[in-house]
Amino acid sequence: MLGQHRECCALRGNGWGKPHSTVNYVFNYPPYKLFQYHLLIMDEMKKRGYNVDPMWYEPTYRGKAVAAIWFG
């Protein structure tokens, strides 16, 4: 669960659009779909007692070091 969360955070951050053989399929979809998937992961993490930074619930948030994007 934590690994999936970290991978989503990385992809939503500077990893978006950077080719990688195991996650290339993600780039066939709009970034908002990744956000929706990430929501499912974070909700399950909260059910299991993990603490999730609430900033990740903002669809345009890309991490502390990356500017927000619009999913228009």
N, C-alpha and C positions, 0 to 999 in steps of 0.2 A: 504494500500500500504506500509506504513512504517513498519507495523507489519510483512508483508511478507518479506520485506528486512531484518529486524532484525533476523527473523527466519532463513533465508538463511545464513546470516553472522554467526550465532551461529552454524549451521550445518556444514558450511565450516571450522569453527574453531575447538575448542575442542569438539564440539558436534558430530563430524563425528564418526559413529559406536557405539555411546552410545544409547542403546535401550530406546525408549519412545513410548508409545502406539499410539500416534497421528501421528508420523512421521516415524515409522518403515519401511513403504513401500519405503521410499527414499533409504534405504540401499540395495534394490533389484537391483539397477541400478548403473552404474559406477559414481564416483564422478563428472566426466565431465558433466553429464546430469544435475546435480544440478547447476553447473556453467552456463550452457546454460539457464536454467530456471531463474536463478538469473539475467542474462543479460536482459531478457525480462522485469523483474520487474524494474531493474534500468533504462532501456530506457523509460519505462512509467513514472517513477518518474521524470526523467529529463523533459519530456514533460509537466508535471504538475508543474514544477518549483522547485522541490526539488534539493538540492545539494547532490551529491553522491561522496564519496571519490573515486578518480580515481584508487586507488590501487585495488579496488574490481573488476576492469575490467581485471586484471591479473589472468589468470586461476589457477595459483599455489598459489596465495595469500590466507592466512588463518587468517589474522588479525595480529595485532601488537605483540601478545604474543605467536604466534604459528609458527613453522617453515613451510616453503613452502613444498608442495608435488608435485610429478610428476604424471600426470594422464595417463602415458604410456599405 
